[in-house]
Amino acid sequence: MSEAGKGITASGASSEADAQTARPRALTDDEAVIEALRHGDDEAFTRLVDQLHASLRRIARLYVSSPAVADEVVQDTWLAVIQGVWAFEGRSSLRTWILRILINRAKTRALREGRTAPFAEVGVDDLEPPEDTTGAAHSPAAGEPGSSLRCPGPSPEARLLTNEARAQIQAAINALPARQRLVITMRDLEGCSSEEVCNVLGLSETNQRVILHRARSKVRAMLAAYYLGE
């Protein structure tokens, strides 16, 4: 190749590299939402509320005495999100950040009502790993049979029993100790990941797994007793 050709090639590569450097990186979904909120995008805020409002209300309800108070906690949370959006540093996901705000406000309201918050303290029972028949700690991994309370694909029989099953599952969850009720609600009903639950509630992965295992086991036992008439 001639010296002129080499120069053109080098110049072209340099230009391409400069263009890549100058080109803005693509925003993640969370970053895009945050930028929209910071610029007063009402549609972005409405979409965020549509996505999370029902879940926030259900979680708030685990702390406070009535649906009306839960609504107030959620409204306070959305106000805090708008007021604090410029302070969001992206150290966690946007949903995790919002859940932390919600739970902090729900705890404050619960204390004002004289209620015990689900994570006011961690009991010894929740810190001890469950044991199988060999004495080894075990918690079902994701994808294992029975690792979640979510129902498998629909079948004629499942469709017939859906409403009754949902009612019984909710009743069983409501009967759990507060900590277990909160973790199983976040994981199995609201679809939060184990990482989100640990970050929001300040739990270790092991402790979160143990609490969830105990909650699922108790719910299944209560459902078995109901359906078998024990």
C-alpha positions in Angstrom: 0.0 0.0 0.0 1.2 3.5 -0.8 2.1 6.0 1.9 -0.9 8.0 0.8 -3.2 5.0 1.2 -1.8 4.2 4.6 -2.5 7.8 5.6 -6.1 7.6 4.4 -6.6 4.3 6.3 -5.1 5.7 9.5 -7.1 8.9 9.2 -10.3 6.9 8.6 -9.7 4.8 11.7 -8.9 7.8 13.8 -12.1 9.5 12.6 -14.2 6.5 13.4 -12.6 6.3 16.9 -13.3 9.9 17.5 -16.9 9.4 16.3 -17.3 6.5 18.7 -15.9 8.6 21.6 -18.2 11.5 20.8 -21.3 9.3 20.4 -23.4 9.3 23.6 -23.8 6.0 25.3 -27.3 4.5 25.3 -29.2 5.1 28.5 -30.5 2.2 30.5 -34.2 2.0 31.2 -33.8 3.3 34.7 -31.6 6.2 33.6 -34.0 7.1 30.8 -36.9 7.2 33.3 -34.9 9.3 35.8 -33.9 11.8 33.1 -37.5 12.0 32.1 -38.6 12.6 35.7 -36.0 15.2 36.2 -37.3 17.1 33.2 -40.9 17.0 34.4 -42.1 14.4 32.0 -45.7 13.7 33.3 -46.1 10.7 30.9 -43.0 9.0 32.3 -44.2 9.5 35.8 -47.7 8.2 35.0 -46.2 5.0 33.4 -44.0 4.5 36.5 -47.0 4.9 38.8 -49.0 2.4 36.6 -46.2 -0.1 36.9 -45.5 0.1 40.6 -48.5 1.6 42.5 -50.4 -1.6 43.1 -47.3 -3.4 44.4 -46.4 -0.5 46.7 -49.9 -0.4 48.1 -49.9 -4.2 48.9 -46.5 -3.9 50.6 -47.5 -0.8 52.6 -50.6 -2.7 53.7 -48.4 -5.2 55.5 -47.2 -2.5 57.8 -50.2 -0.3 58.5 -53.7 -0.8 59.9 -56.0 0.0 56.9 -56.1 0.4 53.1 -56.7 4.1 53.6 -53.5 4.5 55.5 -51.7 2.4 53.0 -52.9 4.8 50.3 -51.5 7.7 52.3 -48.1 6.0 52.6 -48.0 5.3 48.9 -48.9 8.9 48.1 -46.2 10.1 50.4 -43.8 7.8 48.7 -44.6 9.2 45.2 -44.2 12.7 46.5 -40.7 11.7 47.9 -39.8 10.2 44.6 -40.5 13.5 42.8 -38.8 15.6 45.4 -35.7 13.3 45.6 -35.2 12.3 42.0 -32.3 14.7 41.6 -30.5 12.9 44.5 -30.9 9.4 43.0 -27.3 8.2 42.3 -28.1 4.9 40.6 -26.5 2.7 43.3 -29.5 0.4 43.1 -32.3 -0.1 40.6 -35.0 2.5 40.5 -37.6 0.1 41.8 -35.3 -0.8 44.8 -34.9 2.9 45.6 -38.6 3.5 45.5 -39.3 0.4 47.6 -36.9 1.6 50.2 -38.7 5.0 50.4 -42.0 3.2 50.7 -40.9 0.9 53.5 -39.2 3.7 55.5 -42.5 5.7 55.3 -44.5 2.6 56.2 -42.3 1.9 59.2 -42.7 5.4 60.4 -46.5 5.3 60.0 -46.6 1.9 61.7 -44.7 3.2 64.7 -47.0 6.2 64.9 -49.9 3.7 65.0 -48.2 1.6 67.7 -47.9 -1.3 65.4 -44.8 -3.6 65.2 -43.0 -3.3 61.9 -42.1 -6.6 60.2 -38.4 -6.0 60.4 -38.2 -4.1 63.7 -36.0 -7.0 64.9 -34.8 -10.3 63.5 -35.8 -13.3 65.4 -33.4 -16.2 66.2 -35.8 -18.6 64.4 -35.4 -16.7 61.2 -31.6 -16.8 61.4 -31.3 -20.5 61.7 -31.1 -22.4 58.4 -33.8 -25.0 57.7 -32.7 -28.6 58.0 -33.6 -31.6 55.8 -33.7 -35.2 57.1 -29.9 -35.4 56.8 -29.4 -32.3 58.9 -28.0 -30.2 55.9 -29.3 -26.7 55.3 -31.4 -26.5 52.1 -33.6 -24.0 50.4 -35.1 -24.7 46.9 -33.3 -22.9 44.2 -35.1 -21.1 41.5 -36.6 -23.5 39.0 -36.8 -26.4 41.4 -40.2 -28.0 42.0 -41.9 -26.2 44.8 -39.5 -23.3 44.8 -42.3 -20.8 44.5 -46.0 -20.4 45.2 -46.7 -19.3 41.7 -49.0 -21.7 39.8 -47.8 -23.7 36.8 -49.3 -23.3 33.4 -53.2 -23.3 33.2 -55.1 -26.5 33.0 -58.9 -27.0 33.1 -58.6 -28.1 36.7 -56.4 -25.2 37.7 -58.8 -22.7 36.1 -61.7 -24.1 38.1 -59.8 -23.8 41.4 -58.0 -20.6 40.7 -60.2 -18.3 42.8 -60.4 -20.6 45.7 -56.7 -21.3 45.6 -55.8 -17.6 45.5 -58.1 -17.0 48.5 -56.5 -19.8 50.5 -53.0 -18.8 49.6 -53.6 -15.2 50.7 -55.2 -16.4 53.9 -52.2 -18.6 54.6 -49.8 -15.7 53.9 -51.8 -13.4 56.2 -51.4 -16.0 59.0 -47.6 -15.9 58.8 -45.3 -14.0 61.2 -44.8 -10.4 59.9 -41.2 -10.9 58.6 -42.1 -14.0 56.7 -45.3 -12.4 55.3 -43.3 -9.5 53.9 -40.6 -11.5 52.3 -42.9 -14.0 50.7 -45.2 -11.2 49.4 -42.3 -9.4 47.8 -40.8 -12.5 46.3 -43.7 -14.6 45.2 -46.6 -12.2 44.8 -44.8 -9.0 43.7 -42.0 -10.7 41.7 -39.1 -9.0 43.4 -35.7 -10.7 43.0 -33.7 -12.0 46.0 -31.2 -9.2 45.4 -34.0 -6.6 45.5 -35.4 -8.0 48.7 -32.0 -8.1 50.4 -31.2 -4.5 49.3 -34.6 -3.1 50.4 -34.8 -4.9 53.7 -31.1 -5.0 54.6 -31.0 -8.7 54.7 -28.1 -11.1 53.9 -28.8 -13.5 51.1 -28.7 -16.4 53.5 -31.2 -14.8 55.9 -33.6 -13.9 53.1 -33.4 -17.4 51.7 -34.1 -18.9 55.1 -37.1 -16.6 55.8 -38.6 -17.3 52.4 -38.1 -21.1 52.8 -39.9 -21.1 56.1 -42.7 -18.9 54.8 -43.2 -21.1 51.7 -43.1 -24.3 53.9 -45.7 -22.9 56.3 -48.0 -21.8 53.5 -47.8 -25.2 51.8 -48.5 -26.9 55.1 -51.6 -24.7 55.7 -52.8 -25.3 52.1 -52.4 -29.1 52.5 -54.3 -29.1 55.8 -57.1 -27.1 54.1 -57.5 -29.3 51.0 -57.0 -32.6 52.8 -59.3 -31.6 55.6 -56.8 -32.1 58.3 
